């Protein structure tokens, strides 16, 4: 669906510019059965020509808990894939910047929002808020964020996406560095391991963002 939208007259991206193998891999993840559902992710809804393309694409990839890179059209769907490469501190050829986690102002332990589907007669309706009880106990208070799901028609899928986004923002330890050409083939969304005596990390798994 994302490929169809990108190559439509609304976006007019040439098909040759899209990494077909990545779109096929993401589609295959979406088509997998998951927890009683025939497909892990689906996309349902409509778009109009007056909507900003970036807004539509963001909502589309949100429906598969994935990502899309506007400069290269690299795409991935939300599923854990084992690391594809190993990097270590000796591979850094420039500066190293560390962000230990998300700020207190940005952290949340639950999600509220709206969705549209047959379960609510296709009328935009608030879904039952999702909350991670472990995070709630640790935080000592309710910390909700608002996310609407315009392309997800099933409450079960909405709840699963809310769970993914809640857990994902808790894994906020980030490094930013200039790596050698060893890192050149790597793509956004892939996972690698990183080993650093400076940071006390041995084969720690990171996702490239």
Beta strands, then each sheet from edge to edge (+ up, - down):
strand 1: 67-68
strand 2: 75-76
strand 3: 85-88
strand 4: 92-99
strand 5: 110-112
strand 6: 114-115
strand 7: 125-126
strand 8: 130-131
strand 9: 144-146
strand 10: 174-179
strand 11: 191-196
strand 12: 201-207
sheet 1: 1+ 2-
sheet 2: 3+ 11+ 12-
sheet 3: 4+ 10-
sheet 4: 8+ 5- 9-
sheet 5: 6+ 7-
end
